[in-house]
Amino acid sequence: MAKLKTVVQESYDELVHKVSWPTWKELQNSALIVAVASLIIALIIWGMDQAFSNLLKLFYNLF
């Protein structure tokens, strides 16, 4: 049980004193970049899905 207490204390100390946390502005910028990248990737996947859907419809209409 003493080892668990030591682990928790050391983890807390590291998170509070040794980790460099981003500023609010840096966090907002990173979140905006992730949101824009996610939107772009979603649009690319949607476009590919539409293209394959149309190709399969054309293919199935041949038979």
Phi and psi in degrees as a GROMACS rama.xvg file:
@    title "Ramachandran Plot"
@    xaxis  label "Phi"
@    yaxis  label "Psi"
@TYPE xy
-67.1342  -34.1332  ALA-2
-66.7386  -39.2856  LYS-3
-63.473  -42.2664  LEU-4
-61.9462  -41.7121  LYS-5
-64.228  -42.2704  THR-6
-61.7  -45.1198  VAL-7
-64.5085  -43.4513  VAL-8
-63.8239  -43.9913  GLN-9
-67.5526  -37.6797  GLU-10
-64.299  -45.1333  SER-11
-60.9364  -46.2615  TYR-12
-59.2833  -42.5559  ASP-13
-66.4679  -43.1754  GLU-14
-66.3057  -35.7272  LEU-15
-83.5627  -39.8082  VAL-16
-108.333  -22.5444  HIS-17
-111.128  -21.7292  LYS-18
-83.266  134.986  VAL-19
-95.6054  111.601  SER-20
-87.5373  145.175  TRP-21
-70.3802  154.093  PRO-22
-73.768  167.967  THR-23
-61.1952  -39.7837  TRP-24
-66.2454  -43.3493  LYS-25
-62.7672  -39.0712  GLU-26
-65.2362  -40.8175  LEU-27
-64.9786  -42.9499  GLN-28
-62.627  -43.515  ASN-29
-63.9483  -40.9283  SER-30
-64.6955  -38.954  ALA-31
-65.0481  -42.3778  LEU-32
-62.291  -43.8371  ILE-33
-64.1989  -41.3078  VAL-34
-64.352  -43.9756  ALA-35
-66.038  -44.4536  VAL-36
-62.295  -40.0791  ALA-37
-64.0334  -40.922  SER-38
-64.0499  -44.0306  LEU-39
-62.3425  -46.1375  ILE-40
-63.5155  -40.4765  ILE-41
-62.8525  -40.4014  ALA-42
-66.2031  -38.0484  LEU-43
-63.8049  -45.4564  ILE-44
-64.6182  -41.0747  ILE-45
-60.8414  -43.8102  TRP-46
-62.4912  -42.733  GLY-47
-63.9586  -40.4825  MET-48
-62.3853  -43.1014  ASP-49
-64.3706  -41.9327  GLN-50
-63.2352  -47.6805  ALA-51
-66.2046  -35.4683  PHE-52
-62.6889  -45.1018  SER-53
-66.1324  -39.407  ASN-54
-63.1744  -42.5827  LEU-55
-67.0858  -37.4871  LEU-56
-62.1367  -42.794  LYS-57
-62.8218  -42.2343  LEU-58
-64.8533  -45.8435  PHE-59
-68.8249  -29.0154  TYR-60
-71.1708  -18.2106  ASN-61
-71.5037  -23.8427  LEU-62
